[in-house]
Amino acid sequence: MKKKIVSGLMAMAMAASSLSLTAFAADDVQVTIGKDEAQVGENFEVSVDLEALPSGGLSSIDFAINYDNSLIEISKVELGTAGDTGAKSQEGDLGDTLFSWYDTGKQIVVVWATGLTDSQYWVKNKGTFLKLSGKAKADGTATLKGGAVDRAAYPGSSAKAGVVFSAVGDTTKDYTASFTDGEVKIGSKTTESESTTINDKDIVWGDADCSGKVDVSDAVLVCRFANSDKDAKITDAGVANADVTHDGNVDSDDAGKILQFIARLIDASDLAK
């Protein structure tokens, strides 16, 4: 991975070194980051689409996607159809250095760069350039914001990097870029809801699975539910029954108290208080 990153950065450096000799083009690259929704613990996927780009194509791309790692973790970034140009097979031994990405903990850094001068292998088609996937970690809305990488413009430079969308051939054209932010909306784990309102008189303390009795299967179900096991199905009535610590949450403390009742260390009346 380090070899890929270094190769990509060197391509960026070569492009940057020639900018003073060439004019800037007025074209604008438009990048749209997608949206998704997920529950805590579930997977998500968003696309990064090129909505507009110069007709001649792009040979060098370098940008970042900022995100909040307290809300989501990103585990995979792969090229979409717009990024799969056939350049990899034409690059020979350097094909594996064409595309690289890495995670700084707050940014996903993306580098796509080819040394091929034949523009048919450049990025020139609108559509999905990248697909990002990962897991939702906590409630909230995780914004995915495109921008510049938080590092030097190129190795040894004191200047900060900028967003790079450029065409490096006989001359170098550097294009401006605009980003449309994406997001992942994350909700709490849901339960199988019931249409009836749960009244105190309907509660059977400790009976998480609503079987009519309190036994070890209730404690196991509570533990699984507390650990975000998506297959641990508890109805609204079961959630109400399981909250034997009366703190508004169903967690390991409730499972422990239920086990105390099963072991006859406490009475049924203790579950209700």
Secondary structure, DSSP 8 states (H G I E B T S, - for coil): -HHHHHHHHHHHHHHHHTGGGS-----EEEEEE-EEEEETT-EEEEEEEEEE--TT-BSEEEEEEE--TTTEEEEEEEE-TTT--SHHHHTGGGGGGSEEEEE-SSEEEEEEE-----GGGSB---EEEEEEEEEE-SSEEEEEEEE--SSBSSTT-SSB---EEEEESSSEEE-EEEEE-EEEEEE----B--SS---GGG--TT-TT-SSS--HHHHHHHHHHHTT-TT---BHHHHHHH-TT-SS--SHHHHHHHHHHHTTSS-HHHHT-
